[in-house]
Each structure stands twice: as C-alpha cells, then as structure tokens.
Amino acid sequence: MCLMKDLFHTFCAPKLLKNNDVQDLPRTVIIIFSFSASKLLFSEPNILKEIEIAKVVKTSSETKEETVYNSLNSNQFALPKVESFTEALKGFYLLKEKGLISKNILTLIDFSMSSNSKRPWVIDLTTNTILYNSLVAHGRNTGNEFANSFSNAAQSFKSSLGFYATGEIYSGKHGKSLRLDGLEKGINSNARQRAVVIHGADYVSDSFIQNHERLGRSLGCPAIPVELTDKIIQTIKDKSCLFIYYPSDAYKVASKLVS
C-alpha cells in the first residue's frame, strides 16, 4: 500500500491538481490502481472460499478408519499407532460383514513395540473408548525384548500374526483362559490346535521387567497380567476381534484382510 501511495503522489497528484482530468493519468498507474482495487474487492472472499474447499477436501480424503481413530476416547491410556489401528479396523469391518465376529470390541496387539511397553489395547467400538491397555507377552522363539519371527506351526513356540475370533472361556493350567480361532489360513489357522490362548501369567509384570530387563515370554500365547485376566477375558470373549500387528511385508502379501 505504501508503494501505491508513492506512485499516486508521483504521477497522479500533480495532474489532478492541475486540470482534475482523470483521463490524463498515466495508463500504467490506472492499471495498477485497477488491479489493486480488484484485489481489495475480491481477494478476501476468494481466500475464504479456498479455505472452505480445503476443509472439504481434507474431510473427504480422511478414511473411515482415520475418522474413528481421531475420535477415540483414550480414557487416560496411550493411543495405539495410527498404522496398526487403521489396519486392525479395516479387518474388523470385513470380518463383521462376513459374520465371523459379532461384538463391537476390538483387541489390538502391536508386536512392533518393545515387550516392556504396554502394547495391547481393548477398544469398545460402540463408544470408541479404550477399555484396557497393558502388557502382553510374545512367544519364546519370536524374539527377546522385541518380536521379529512368527509361525503358524505346532511346537514352534512362536506367536502368529493376523486376525482372530475369540472363543470360549475354559479353566486350564494357567487358570481362566480364552480360546482363540485364527481366521487367516496359513498365518494363524492352527491357533486352536496349538492351544494358543489368552491367559494370565506372573511373568507378564513390571517386576519381571525390572529383574530381567525384558518381559517374560510364552510358548506362543498372548499372555497378559494376572490381575487383568478375568476383566479382559470377560470383555472380549465370544466372537470379538483380536488382531496381532507387525509391519511384515510377508504377512501383507499372504493376508486377504489387509492391503
């Protein structure tokens, strides 16, 4: 605006004072003034319109899974990673559509994280609320602190990735336990025959980590803290969805539930 004032006083003011004839104004100055006026008249509405369009584009490009993630009630727990959650939710929708699961409960276990961190989440998708976030063990031969090797084979003592439907409660050598049915052929389909179940274990605790510098390991089961076993099992039993995540290219190629 300062430049426009200077141009006006330099070129326009003397002529206006002399003969008050706008036609004698230099053409370049008229063009500059015209352009400036049009910007003043029309730029603000256009900017506002562009902002509104940007908002619409952003909203429309956000996936359904991302929308759910952004609306999660953390319930004072840490949120899972968006990558693992969106992958889990995509599979959940497909399994629900096929009738392979019936509850609006999603259990996500992120085996890309250290076993010393709280890496399972139990989420109520009716209210988008995280109900539990605790420790969970992986298989003895899957890795030490970090998981890195997975198998569907019996006696491998390894964890299996992918989607499961929770089954029935039974009482076993670890007390109250929950059977799991692997829903992905060749990936985790031997879970029931291998007796890969959810159960409590005293080696899944902060005290074990303090004494051994890592969490204890199972024979392939996603073992959880003893004090939470009853509550978690009661919440997720009877055909809810459980997903064990790991950023594995081999899993993505083999799975029909993730892309």
C-alpha positions in Angstrom: 0.0 0.0 0.0 2.9 2.4 0.7 4.2 1.8 -2.8 0.7 2.6 -4.2 0.6 5.9 -2.3 4.1 6.9 -3.6 3.0 6.2 -7.2 -0.1 8.2 -6.7 1.7 11.2 -5.4 4.4 11.0 -8.1 2.2 10.6 -11.2 -1.3 11.4 -10.3 -1.5 14.2 -7.8 0.2 17.0 -9.9 -2.1 16.3 -12.9 -5.2 16.1 -10.7 -4.4 19.4 -9.1 -3.7 21.0 -12.5 -6.7 20.0 -14.5 -8.6 17.5 -12.4 -8.8 15.3 -15.5 -8.5 11.6 -14.8 -8.0 10.8 -18.5 -4.6 12.4 -18.2 -3.5 9.9 -15.7 -0.7 7.6 -16.9 -2.1 4.3 -18.1 0.2 2.2 -16.0 -1.0 3.9 -12.8 -4.6 3.3 -13.7 -3.8 -0.3 -14.4 -2.0 -0.6 -11.0 -4.9 1.0 -9.2 -7.4 -1.2 -11.0 -5.5 -4.3 -10.1 -5.2 -3.2 -6.5 -8.8 -2.4 -6.2 -9.9 -5.7 -7.6 -7.7 -7.5 -5.1 -9.2 -5.5 -2.3 -12.7 -6.2 -3.5 -12.4 -9.9 -4.3 -9.4 -11.4 -2.6 -10.8 -11.9 0.8 -14.0 -13.8 -0.3 -11.8 -16.0 -2.6 -9.4 -16.8 0.2 -12.3 -17.7 2.5 -13.7 -19.9 -0.3 -10.4 -21.7 -0.8 -10.1 -22.3 3.0 -13.6 -23.9 3.0 -12.7 -26.0 -0.1 -9.5 -27.2 1.6 -11.5 -28.3 4.6 -13.9 -30.3 2.5 -11.1 -31.9 0.6 -9.3 -32.8 3.9 -12.5 -34.3 5.3 -13.3 -36.3 2.2 -9.8 -37.7 2.0 -9.8 -38.9 5.6 -10.6 -42.6 5.6 -13.4 -44.0 7.8 -10.7 -45.7 9.9 -8.8 -42.4 10.4 -12.0 -40.7 11.4 -12.6 -43.4 14.1 -9.0 -43.1 15.3 -9.3 -39.3 15.6 -12.4 -39.7 17.7 -11.0 -42.3 20.1 -11.5 -41.6 23.8 -8.1 -42.6 25.2 -9.6 -42.9 28.7 -6.2 -41.7 30.0 -4.4 -44.5 28.2 -1.8 -44.0 25.4 -3.3 -44.3 21.9 -2.1 -47.1 19.6 -0.2 -46.1 16.5 -2.5 -44.9 13.7 -0.9 -47.5 11.3 -1.7 -50.5 13.4 -5.2 -49.2 14.4 -6.3 -48.5 10.8 -5.1 -51.9 9.7 -7.0 -53.6 12.5 -10.2 -51.6 11.9 -10.2 -52.5 8.2 -10.1 -56.2 9.0 -12.7 -55.7 11.7 -15.2 -54.3 9.3 -14.6 -57.1 6.8 -15.0 -59.8 9.5 -18.1 -58.2 10.9 -19.6 -58.1 7.4 -18.9 -61.8 7.0 -20.4 -62.7 10.4 -17.1 -64.1 11.7 -17.2 -61.8 14.6 -20.2 -60.3 16.4 -19.1 -58.0 19.1 -18.1 -54.3 18.7 -14.9 -55.0 20.6 -11.5 -54.8 19.0 -8.4 -56.1 20.7 -5.2 -54.8 19.0 -1.7 -56.1 19.9 1.2 -54.2 18.4 4.2 -56.5 18.2 6.3 -53.9 16.6 6.7 -52.4 20.0 9.0 -53.4 22.9 7.6 -56.1 25.1 8.4 -53.8 28.0 5.8 -51.3 26.8 2.0 -51.5 27.0 1.2 -52.8 23.6 -2.3 -54.4 23.7 -5.4 -52.3 23.5 -9.0 -53.4 24.1 -11.3 -50.9 22.4 -15.1 -50.6 22.6 -16.1 -49.5 19.1 -19.6 -48.7 20.1 -18.3 -45.8 22.2 -14.9 -45.5 20.6 -13.3 -45.9 24.1 -10.1 -47.6 25.1 -11.0 -50.0 27.9 -7.6 -51.6 28.7 -4.0 -51.0 27.8 -1.5 -53.3 29.5 1.5 -55.6 29.0 1.4 -58.7 26.8 3.9 -61.5 26.1 5.0 -62.9 22.8 6.3 -66.4 22.1 9.7 -67.7 23.3 11.1 -68.2 19.8 9.5 -65.0 18.4 12.2 -62.8 20.0 13.7 -61.4 23.2 12.5 -57.9 24.0 11.3 -57.3 20.5 9.3 -59.7 18.4 10.7 -60.5 15.0 9.8 -64.1 14.0 6.4 -65.6 13.6 4.9 -69.0 12.8 1.7 -71.0 12.4 3.5 -74.3 13.1 2.9 -76.6 16.1 5.7 -76.7 18.6 7.3 -73.6 17.1 6.8 -71.7 20.3 6.3 -68.6 18.2 3.5 -66.1 18.0 1.2 -65.8 15.0 0.2 -62.6 13.4 -3.2 -61.6 12.0 -6.9 -61.7 12.8 -8.5 -64.0 15.3 -12.0 -64.5 16.7 -12.2 -65.0 20.4 -13.8 -68.2 21.6 -15.0 -69.7 24.8 -13.6 -69.5 28.4 -12.1 -72.6 30.0 -10.0 -73.4 33.0 -6.5 -74.6 32.2 -3.1 -74.8 33.8 -2.9 -71.0 33.8 -6.4 -70.7 35.4 -9.1 -68.9 33.5 -8.2 -68.8 29.8 -9.8 -67.8 26.5 -9.6 -69.9 23.3 -8.7 -68.2 20.0 -9.6 -69.2 16.5 -7.2 -68.0 13.8 -9.1 -66.6 10.8 -6.2 -66.5 8.3 -5.2 -69.7 6.6 -1.5 -70.4 6.7 -0.9 -67.5 9.0 -2.7 -68.3 12.3 -5.2 -71.0 11.4 -3.6 -73.6 13.7 -4.1 -71.5 16.8 -6.8 -73.7 18.4 -4.8 -76.9 17.7 -1.7 -75.3 19.1 -3.6 -74.2 22.2 -2.6 -70.5 21.5 -4.9 -68.8 24.0 -5.2 -65.7 26.2 -4.2 -66.4 29.7 -2.7 -64.7 32.7 1.0 -65.2 33.7 3.1 -63.9 36.5 6.0 -63.2 34.1 3.8 -60.5 32.5 4.5 -57.8 35.0 6.6 -54.7 35.7 8.5 -56.6 38.4 9.6 -59.3 35.9 10.9 -56.5 33.6 12.8 -54.9 36.4 14.5 -58.2 37.3 15.2 -59.4 33.7 15.3 -56.2 31.7 12.5 -57.5 29.5 9.1 -59.1 29.8 8.7 -62.9 30.1 7.8 -65.0 27.1 5.1 -67.6 26.5 5.0 -70.7 24.3 3.2 -68.7 21.6 0.2 -67.3 23.6 -0.6 -63.6 24.0 -0.3 -63.9 27.8 -1.5 -60.9 29.9 -1.1 -59.7 33.5 -2.7 -62.0 36.1 -4.6 -59.1 37.7 -6.3 -58.1 34.5 -7.0 -61.6 33.1 -10.6 -62.0 34.4 -11.7 -58.5 33.4 -10.2 -58.7 29.9 -11.4 -62.2 29.1 -14.9 -61.4 30.2 -14.9 -58.3 28.0 -13.5 -59.9 24.8 -14.9 -63.4 25.0 -17.4 -64.9 22.4 -16.5 -63.7 18.9 -14.9 -60.4 19.3 -12.0 -59.4 17.0 -8.3 -59.7 18.0 -5.6 -58.5 15.7 -1.9 -59.1 16.2 0.0 -56.4 14.2 3.6 -56.4 12.9 4.8 -54.4 9.8 5.6 -57.6 7.9 5.6 -57.5 4.1 5.3 -61.3 4.0 2.1 -61.1 6.1 0.6 -58.4 3.9 1.2 -60.5 0.8 -0.4 -63.6 2.4 -3.3 -61.9 4.1 -6.7 -61.4 2.5 -7.8 -59.0 5.2 -5.2 -56.2 4.8 -3.9 -54.4 1.8 
